[in-house]
Amino acid sequence: MTTPNDPVLVARRLAADWASTAAERDERGGTPKRERDALRDSGLLTLSIPREFGGLGASWSDTLNIVREFAKVDSSMAHVFGFQHLMLATVRLFSRPDQWQPWLEQTVRQRWFWGNALNPLDTRTVATRIDGGREFSGMKSFCSGASDSDRLIASALEDSGAGKLLIAAIPTDRVGITLLNDWNNMGQRQTDSGSARFERVRVAEDELLLDPGPLSTVFSGLRPLLAQLTFVNLFLGIAEGAFEQAQHYTTHEARAWFKSEVDRAVDDPYVLAHYGEFWVGLEAVRALAERANALFDNAWNRGEQLRAEERANLALAIGSAKVHATRVALDLSSRLFEVTGARATHASRRFDRYWRNLRTQTLHDPVDYRIRELGEWALKQKPPTPSFYS
């Protein structure tokens, strides 16, 4: 593992390498093993881990900017990289220091990749109490990054009748865990977001994240906001990547329409109008994302001193950025064909992957409900209710 002096330069080198195979790998799907190993070797899996535990000690703004950098060329790798740091934040926020500190240290020493099997909306996995802990049994969907991971964040509902959500940090190769590799969706095709089966998987008491537990304090309530902010930066990066691809194609390959009365596509007034609208949209999302990133850093640094109204204001900022990022990115990734032309639809280019990746991911958190939440604040000053999605 390297220890990068400049993580941004390392990320850009990785992104440049991934860009050369991104379209082909999008078609193939499956686990991007070579790219994941390159990420392991880069040292960037430790980016958000504080220096006292051996990590690079980057701020959340810096970490999210690298999510955005990766997303320009490979949104699947950006997704699993973002989830690496979201999972690390999950153990930091939901468990005791004597639990999360060794996990962070081992992530550095053993180059652990963390996968997700949490999905609180999928209630099919049940936890049964046994001596020394629990047994998890059932199915879990949308397990992003689980394949080729070393550790999983997994959840189950306690079968005591209360239906309490239990979250655990466990080895991916533990007996009873089967990753089904059944992810075959139209977008985010190399995120390995398929299903996992748990068959009497033993979970020790000290692997359960019980103190303070999920969303039990204002500070621990930052976890869902970090998830939302990760997607803001992912969507922005995809949109910027689509813009750059379209810009290059329009400049070097697109042909002027015969009625345009110009010789080059770059001089077509309608093409220029589209690009002007693209630029305005991107600039607005950049401003909202950078503001939300900075506010999240401030909230994280407040620690347990964070107040509920501060968290609410952060949720509103992230929600606003998420709505605008969703709208602008979907619009740009669809309309890019209006500035590139019919030849740009050739299957080998796979320019459609930008829209497909966005459309696949944006559906996991319906934008209508985010807008409703913002409307309740705007009209009635009702702050967002903390949940795993707000």
C-alpha angles and dihedrals in degrees: 000000000000125000103222117216090200112029092188092059090047090050092050092051090051091047092050090053094046092048092067092062102026097104094047093046091048088059093046098045119186129101115333092218097167092050093045091051090050088054090050091051093047095066091231093118085076095047098115096037111108117252093242088067094046099266132123094259097222122168120248089251090058092045093050091047088060090050085056092046092053093044092061090070107014118019093181092060090043089054096052091042090053090047091051089064094038089057091049089051089049094060090042093053101037104039141055122271091247087060105040099039095062090043091055092046092050091048087060097043098042099032092236119194110207122215132196127241097148107103100152092198091064103077099175095105115083129195118217120194116244133165108294097009141329142308118229117209130170143049132304127193134204094033097172115198094002095125112082090011126132099207133028133207102214133177136202138171115249111243093219091105095256091086093221114181112240122194125195139183109220141158113273091224095055115136111268098031116114121180106205099202089216099139107128104146126145094253142029083033097171099048093093088225094162132120134298128204121211116199112184091319109185114230117188120222092247090055092061117095097224106136111091087349131194116338091336096133134033091252094048086051088073090080097082090043090055089051091052092046091050088059092047089059092041092053092046092050092050090050092049090049091050090049092051092049092048092046092053093047094047091049098045109022115015119103126222114251111253093241095049095088090220130103099221132047090228089065096050107117093218092050089050091050091053092050091049090055091046090053095049091050094049093047091054093049091047091054093047093045095048091048092050092047091053092047090051091053089053092049093047091051090053090065116178089352090072111122126218093243090053090053090048092053089049091050090053092050093049092044091053091050091047094053094048094043090052095050098042095044095048091047095048095045090052098042095046087091090063089065097039104042139215097313090060089069092071108132094233091066095051092198086158089072091083092061093039093052092048095044092050095050100038091059091066090074110030109228091214091068092048090053091048089053091051090046091055088056095044095049105027104017089238108155121222114275110239113250137139088279102040 
